[in-house]
């Protein structure tokens, strides 16, 4: 079998921090900034030029192109000071000479500098090619550089080993789900790298056994298989777990599993917790997203009157703690498609999604859900009550400074008003006219049965809650449509949902109450999402443009309602 080995360059094969420290010291001196270790670590190390410009140099007029030219010139003057990580050259030569495994470089350096470095350290005859930042539309942490490398090698992600040292690179590597992601301990220690999501760590390349590296990457799959057979409460006779992830890497990993029960083979999906520590998994634990989804599937799903994947069982770890869900694999069904673009599809598909929302909400409307399902949270539960507001108060100034050029003074003042009134918003969404809420309805979380009028099947119930039905409606609109269509469709969707819940039997819910709930719903999860991701450094976002459009749509809706 052929495997591919993909290496980041700076910090992974070579060390240039001393060189770049001197380069940045020279550059910043022209702007009367004295470089310190703190400035270098917080603003420069592991980040690209756009990040430095938008943070450290945001009041200075210099383009990334100009900055890159200055850095390149200075780098070439100091190139003799490059340090190669112990064993790196020998390791790559061994991969090529003894195993004939293709090796390539995937770097945020530009092509001129990266080619000069590879030639300088004597690897130009051992590297298939270099994927540099200037030949990609999106640099790391976007997955594009690694996807381009795999496409050029004509090899699957499941046959790739990726070596990275920085948080930016690890995010890029995680997004393509390689066979093994190896962290190099040049910036972070082993524990930090493991928490960021790598599978194993190395200090350098000396004494790496290539055969063991390939074999050890299967250990996680074997452990999962053993836990399912031993700890699940269904009678599993046998199972095969695909080593190729379908998606995931941040909150959860999703893989195909074939399970044999009662002499029948079931094609399933295993959705399992990601144990790494990152922005999303941290918030997932704070908001108890994992246990909320486990509770939904085990205790609530059988009562839901809309289509969802069939639930088989929870996955347990060796201590019998919940760690994943096994459910039906909808992707193998004939002509089922995930995430239709509702901006261009027939309006009937969107109206049917809203109809399904209204049908589910009406069934559970004003039922005593906390008695029926004691572990189903409300919006004012203790895990949300102070944490969300305090988090936003802590991040609002970062958000304001970052988005002040695209948001009006009125918009920014509205942010402070919402945060100041957030306790009341939570209470309003937790009293009167409550129902079962999915919490994350959007087209990416829906499978469509395209042979049956694109009937929706709803996925990802980790945000399920006892709240206001309009929470689902608002989130669906803001996450499934572009700005132009929000203007066109908001009034239609708003009135259609209200009409449908009345048709399904909801009474004593006035249109005035409905309008008030719509505002509170918009000021709750969508606003929290905007503050959260809108205060994250750009280099820690896979899709840097997503949050821009989300914030744009949020304030369009704030001004519409």
Residue, then its C-alpha position, 0 to 999 in steps of 0.5 A: x500500500x502507498x502512503x503519502x507524507x505531507x510536511x509543513x515547513x517552518x517549525x516542522x522541518x526547520x527552525x527559523x524563529x531566530x531569523x524571523x525574530x531579527x527580521x521583525x525587529x528590523x521591520x517594526x523598528x521603522x514603525x517605532x515598535x520595539x519587538x519583545x518576546x511577548x509581541x513575537x509570541x502573541x502576534x507573529x509566531x505561527x501566524x500569517x502576514x494578514x493576521x499581523x497586519x490586522x492586529x499588530x499593524x492595523x493602524x499602519x498602511x502596508x499591504x501583505x504584498x509589500x510586507x512579504x517582499x520586505x520579509x523575503x529580502x531580509x530572509x535571504x540575507x539571513x538564510x545561512x542561519x536556518x536550523x534543521x530539526x534533528x533527523x528530519x532530512x534523514x527521515x524524508x530520505x528514508x521514506x523515499x529511498x527505502x519505502x518509495x513513499x511520496x513526500x511533499x511540503x504544504x506550507x504557508x510560506x510563499x513559493x520563492x522562499x520555500x523552494x530556496x529553503x528546500x534546496x538549501x537543506x538538500x531535499x529538492x530531489x526528495x520532495x514531489x512538490x511544494x504547495x505554498x500559500x501563493x498558489x492557494x486561494x485559502x491558506x492554512x488553517x483552511x483545508x485547501x492546501x492539504x486537499x490540493x496536495x492529496x489531489x495532486x498525489x491522487x491519494x485519499x486522506x486515509x492514506x496520508x500522514x501529516x506533520x504540523x507544529x502550529x495551531x493554524x497548521x493543525x486546524x488545516x490538517x484536522x479538517x482533511x481527516x488524515x490517517x495520522x496527524x503528528x505534532x512536532x514539539x517546537x512551539x507547543x509541548x506534547x500535552x498542548x498538541x494532543x489537546x489541539x487534536x494531533x494523534x501523536x507527538x514527536x520532539x524530532x525525527x530521530x528513531x522514528x520507526x516507519x512501520x510502527x508509525x503506520x501500524x499504530x495509527x490503527x490503534x484508535x479504530x481497534x479501541x473503538x471496535x472493542x468498546x462497541x462490542x464490549x460495552x454497548x447494550x445491543x447484541x453486536x455479533x461483529x462490526x467493521x469500522x471505516x478508517x475514513x472519517x465522513x466529516x468532523x474533527x472539531x466537536x465530533x468525528x463521524x465514521x461509517x460502521x457496519x454492524x452485524x446483529x441478528x445475522x443482519x448487516x446494518x450500515x450505520x454512522x458512528x458519531x463520537x466525541x472529539x477529545x481534543x481541546x479547541x474552541x469548539x470542543x471547549x464550548x461543547x463541554x461548557x454547554x453540555x452538547x454531547x450529553x444533551x444529544x445522547x439524552x435526546x436520542x436515548x429518551x426523546x427521539x422515539x416521540x418526535x413526529x418528524x423524520x430523523x435518522x434511526x437510533x441504534x444505541x449509544x457508544x460507551x468507553x471502557x468506563x461505560x461513559x457515553x462517548x458516541x452515538x450509533x445511528x442509521x446511515x442516511x447517505x446510503x439511501x437512494x437519492x438522499x442528499x445532504x445540505x441542499x442550497x436553499x437559496x436556489x432550490x424551490x421555495x416549497x422545500x424551505x416551506x416544508x422544512x418550516x412545516x415540519x418545525x411547526x408540526x413538531x413544535x405543536x406536538x410538544x406545545x405547553x407540555x410539561x417537558x421538564x417532567x416528561x424529560x427531566x434532563x432536557x434543559x431550558x434556556x435559563x438553566x444554570x449551565x447557560x444562566x450566567x456563563x453566556x452573558x459573562x462570556x459575551x461581556x468578556x468578548x464584546x470589546x474585542x468584537x467591537x474593535x474587530x467589526x467597527x468598520x462594517x457595523x454602524x454606531x447604532x449596531x454596536x450600541x444595540x450589542x451593548x443593549x442586548x447584553x445588558x438585557x440578556x437575563x430578561x431575554x433568557x427568562x422570556x425564552x424559558x416561560x410560557x408557550x414552550x416546546x421541544x426545540x431542535x436548536x440547530x436547524x439549518x440546511x447543512x444539518x438536513x438530509x433530503x429525500x430527493x425522490x419524495x419532494x425533498x422530504x427533510x430528515x433532521x440531524x445533529x440534535x446536540x442543541x435540543x432544548x425546552x424553549x420557544x419554537x421560534x428559536x428554530x425558525x430564526x436560526x434556520x433563516x439566518x444559517x440557510x439563506x444569503x442576505x438577499x434572500x433574507x430580505x425577500x423571504x423573512x416575512x413569508x417564512x414568519x407568517x407561514x410558521x405562525x399560520x402552520x402552528x395555528x393549523x396544528x392546534x396551537x391556541x392562546x398565542x397572540x401575534x404580539x407575543x409571537x413577534x416578541x419571541x422572534x426578537x428574543x430568539x434572534x438576540x439569543x443563540x444567533x447573537x451569542x454565536x456572532x460575539x463568540x466567533x466574531x471575537x476569534x482571531x482570523x487564523x483560528x477560523x477555517x472559513x474566515x468569511x463565514x463569520x463576516x456573512x453571519x454577522x451581516x445577516x444577523x444585523x439585517x434581521x435585527x433591523x428587519x424585526 
